Amino acid sequence: MSILFSDRHNSKLSPTIGAGISSAHSAQASDPSAYHYIGGNVKTKAYAAFDESGELGQWEFERRPVGDNDVLIEIKYASICHSDIHQQKGDWGKQTYPQVPGHEITGIVAAVGKNVTKFKVGDRAGVGCMVDSCLECDCCKNGLEQYCDKTLFTYGNPDSREPTTITQGGYSTHIVVRDHFAVHIPDNISLPEAAPLLCAGITTYSPLMKYKIKSGDKVGVVGIGGLGHLAVKIAIAKGAKVYAFTTTAEKEQDIRQLGVEEVIVVDDLSKLQPYKGKLDYMIATVPEQFDAAQYGATVKPFGYFTVVGMGKDFMLNISNFVMSYSQVNFNASMIGGIPETQEVLDFCSKTGVRPQIQMISANQINQAWKDVIAKKARFRYVIDTATI
């Protein structure tokens, strides 16, 4: 495929955008003059990692042609997840470069394969952490594609169909994906706001729904960043009373504005003592080592404590002694399947839950990564891919 590019909008970017973007819809329709579909590989512009330095640069590459069961999406927005940083820096193992990160992707369908009925050209679509799987195993048939042995994650997975030999992510202008792994974006959610829901949203929504959070429950959220602030909003939308635990005192006022019952600044683990055995459930989004057992002890005996943050080497040290005293059920969760990903979008559409985002241009990505590491994001950076 050949893509002929026109000049797309290059307007100044706004700073923080809260829970009510109304002007975004006017710029979301794909410009039919922007390119022409004529078959073959998809020429794509991107920001990519070339080594483990954590610095990204501009790159042009080709994606595979649109297959019979594929959709081509012109990417409008891609948000930054801490996972992007971990993977590109080699924290989760040796990587193949160049590699384009990004698995919170929204845009407009530009082409569809002959077998595709789920989408048509011009539809608003999103792509999260997966782009393909076998679709035949029990996991796939039950909407648990994330557990399929043949699942291809959105970037860095070997894929012989791709000219670059690996899957490439959303910090780019286009993506080709199996139709099953794209989801519809409800009309009342702007494309910039929808992007973080495709990883941060589903990653927190899935365990909250699994443990049937209900009105009046006391829910603890540890780590109030991109994932954590959505966990707060989703739990509140379910009627829970949320207690936010953070190590960053500078975030306290921003967190209070999310509607929590309390903000606990844990500059010392002794700050957890008053909450021992008080909570019905806790979810931790911290993407690094932390004293999980001490936090877990704030949950009532035989309650549940779920970790969704993934740190270096995917390892977490836990005190068996503390866990044996608290009698809390410790578990971990990753993303949800495709049906549940569509479900979280529909849930947010109905309840008004929206992420708090900061729009950036592509040339601000490297600084944004530094800000994420320094816990300065409030709360999700979203890249305007028109600036790539």
N, C-alpha and C positions, 0 to 999 in steps of 0.2 A: 504494500500500500504506500502511496505517496501522499504526504500531507502538505498542502500549500498554505503557508501561514500569512495572515494579514496582521496589521498592527492592532493588538487588543488594548483595552483601556489601561491607562498608566496613571490613574488619578492618585492624588495624595491619600495615604492611608490614615484612617482614624486611629486614635489610641484605644482605650478600653471600651469594648462594646458589651453591655450587660444583657439582660434577658429580654430585649425587645427590638430586634433589628427589623425595621419595616422597609427601609430603602433598598435592602439587598435584592429583593425580588425583581426590581426593575432592571437589574444588570445580570440576571441569571440566565435569560434565554440565550441559547447558543446562536451566534451570528452565522447564518448560512453561507456567507461569503468568506468565512474564515479559512475554509479548506475544502477540498474536493476529494471524495472517496473514489479511488480508481484501482484498488486492489494492491496486494503485495505487503511488504513490511511496513510498519507504522513508524515514521520518523518522529522522534520525540526529543524535546528539550528537557533538561533536568538539572537539579543540584545533587551531586553524588559525593560519597566518601571515596577516597583513593588509597587510604591507609588507616591506621588506627589512631591517628592524631586527634580526631574529633573535629577536624576542619573540613568543610565541604566546599566544592567548587562547581562551576558550570560544566555541563557535559551534554553532548548530543549522541544519541544511540538509536537503534531500531528495535522495536518490539515485533513479535511474531504477527503474521497476518491474522485477520479476523476469521476464525473457523466457523463451521456450521452452527455450533452451539455457543458462540461467543458474542459478547457485546464490546464495542469500542466506546469508551467514555472520554469525552473531552473534560479533563480535570479543571475545575474552577478553584477549588480550595483543598488544602491538605493541612491538618494540624499536627503539632509536634508532641510526641509521646516520649517519656523518658526511656522507653524500650528502644526507640530509634538510636538514642545515644549509647546505651549499653551495647547494643549489637555492633554498631559501627566502630566502637572503640575496642572491640574484641573481648568484652567482659563476659560474653557467653560462648566463647570459643573462637577459633580462627575463622576469618571471613574471606570471601572472594571479592576482590575489587576490580574495577569500580563497582560500587553498589549504591543504589538509590533507596534511601529509607522512606518511611511514610506509610502508615496503614490506617489512617483516618481520612478518607478520600470522598469528596462529593463533586459532582459535575453533571454534564448533560450527555445523554446517549447520542452518539454521532453515527453509528452503524450497527447493524445486527446481522448475525448469521441466518441462513435460510431456515433453520429449525427453531429459531427463537420466537416464542410467543409471549414471554413474560414482560418484554420491553419493546418499545418502538422508538424510532428516531425522535429526539426532542424530549424524551422523558427525563425527569430529574432522578438521578441514581447515586447510590453510595457503595463504597467498597471498604471492608474492614480488614481483618487480619488474615483472611484466607482468600485464595483465588481459584482453587480447584481441589478435587478429591476423587475417589473412585465412584462415589454416589451409589455403590452397590452393597456395601457391608452393612451390618446391623446398626453401627453408629450413624452412618450417613442416612439410612432409611428412617432413623428415629430423631433426626434433627440435631445430631451431635457430631457434626462433621469435624470439629476440632480434635476429636479423638481417633479419627481414621488414620491408619498407618500410611496412607498415600496422600494425605492432605499436603497441599502446597501452600505455604504461607506467603504473604504478599511480597516480601523481599528477602533475598539471600538464599532461597532454596534452589537446589539444582533442578533445571528444567531444560531438557534437550531441545524443546521446541523454540526456545528463545535464542536469538542471535548472540546474546551475551552469555548464554549457558546457565543463567540464574534468573529467578524472578526479580523484578525491579519495582520499587514502590512508588508512592504518590507525590514525592516532591518533584513533580514532572507535569507535562502538559497533556499527556494521554496515557490510557491504560487499556489493555485487552484482557478480558476476564471471562471465564465461563459464566454464562447467564445466571446459573443457580446461585452464584456467590455475589451477585449484585442485589441491592435492596432498594425499594422505592422510598423516596423522601417525601413525607407528607407535605402538602401545599402550604401549611401554616408554619412550617419550620424553615427558616432561611438556610441556604446551603452552607454559609460559614458556621452557623450554629449547629447544623446537623453533623458536621465532620467529627467533633470529639465524641459524639454518641456512638460511633462505630467501633471504638475500642474502649475508651474510658467509660462510656455509658454502659455498654453491654457487660464489661468486666465487673462493674459494681452492681448492676441491676440483677444479673444472674444469681449470685448468692443471696442477695436480699430477697428475691422471690422464692428461692429454694427453701429458705428458712421461714417463709411466710410472715414477714414483718407486718405487724398490724397496728391499728390505732392504739396509742397509749404505751406501746413498748418503749423501753429505754435502750437506745442504740448508740454504741460508741463508734466513732470513726477516727482512726489513727492516721495522721498524715493528710493534711488538707491542701493538696495540690490539684492537678488535673483530674485524677481519679477521685480523690477524696472529696472535693467539693461537689462532684456529681453524686457520690454516695450520700452526702448530706441532703442534697435536694430531693433525691429519689426517696429516701427514707422519710423525710418530712411529708412528701406527697402521699405516702402511705399512712400518714397519721402518727408516725413515731416521734418521740421526744429525743432529739439528737444531742449527744455530748461529743464535742470536737476536741481531740487531743493533738497538739502541735508542739514542736520544739522551737518554732520560729515566732518569737514574741511580736515581731513586726507585722505578722499576719492577723493578730488578734481582732482588730477592728473590722477588717475585711471579712473575717469568718463570722463575726457576730451578725453582720448584715445578711448572712445566708439564712438566718432564722433559727439558729441553734438554741438549745436551752442553756448551755454553758460552753465556754472555751477554757480548756485546761492547758496552760503553757507548761510543758514538762521540761523545765530546765534542770530538774533533779527528779529521780525516780520516786522520791518520797511524796511528790505531788500526786501520785497514783493512789496512795494509801486510803484517803477518804472515800474512794470509789470502789474499794475492794468488795466484790460480790454484789454489786448494786445493779449492774446492767443485764438486760435480757439477751443481748447479742452485741458482738463487736466485729467490725471489719477493718483490716489494716491494709493500707495502700502504700506503705513505705517501700521505696525501691532500693533498699540497702539494709545492712545489718542493724537490728535494734533488739532490745530486750523483750522479745515477744511474750515470754512467759509472764513477766511482770504486768504487761498490759492485759494479757489474757485473764489474769487474776481479778480484773475488775468485773468480769462476767459471773453471774450466779452459778453455783455448782451445777454441773451437767448441762449448762448452756453451751452455746457455740461461738467459737472465735475463728474467723476466716481470714487468711492472708492471701491477698491478691497481688501485692508488690513483688517484683522479681529483681533481686539484687545480683551482685557479681557471682558468677558461676552457679546461679540459682540456689545458693546455699543459705541456710538460716540456722544459727545456733540457738538452741532452746534448752532451758534449764528443766531437766526432768524432775528435779526436786520441787521446784515451784509449781510445775504442772500437776504433780501428784497431790499437792496440798489444795490447789484450786478446784480440781476435778472438773475442769473445763474441757469440752470436746474441741480439740484443735484440728483444723483442716485447711486446705488450700484450694484455690479455684483459679481457673484461667478465663478465657473468653467464653461466650456462649455460642451455640450453633446459629445457623442462618435463620431459622424460624424465630428464635428468641431475639436475634438482632433486629428483625423487622418488628417484633413485639415491643422492644424498648423504644423504637422510634414512634410507634403508635401510642404507647403509654405517654411519652413526653408531649406528643401532639395533643392528647386529650387533657393532660394535667397542667400544661404550661411550663413544665420543667425545661429549662434551657441552660446550657453551660455559660459561664462567664468567660468571654474570650477577648484576646488582644490581637488585632489584625497586624500583620507585618508583611513587608515585601521580601522577596527572595534574598536580596543582598543583606538582610538582617538575620538570616538563619543562624549563622555562626554565633552572633551575639546572643540570640535567643537561647541557643543550647547552653551557653555559659550561664545565662540567667536561670534556666531550669535547674541546673546543677546547684546554683547558689540559692535556690528556693525563692526566687524573685518573681516568678510568673504568677499572674492573677487572672485566671487560673490556667488558661490554655492558650498558647500561641497558635494562630491560624495563618497559614501562608496564602497570600493571593497569588495563584500560579500564573496570572497574567503578567507578572513581573519577572518571570524566569527568562 
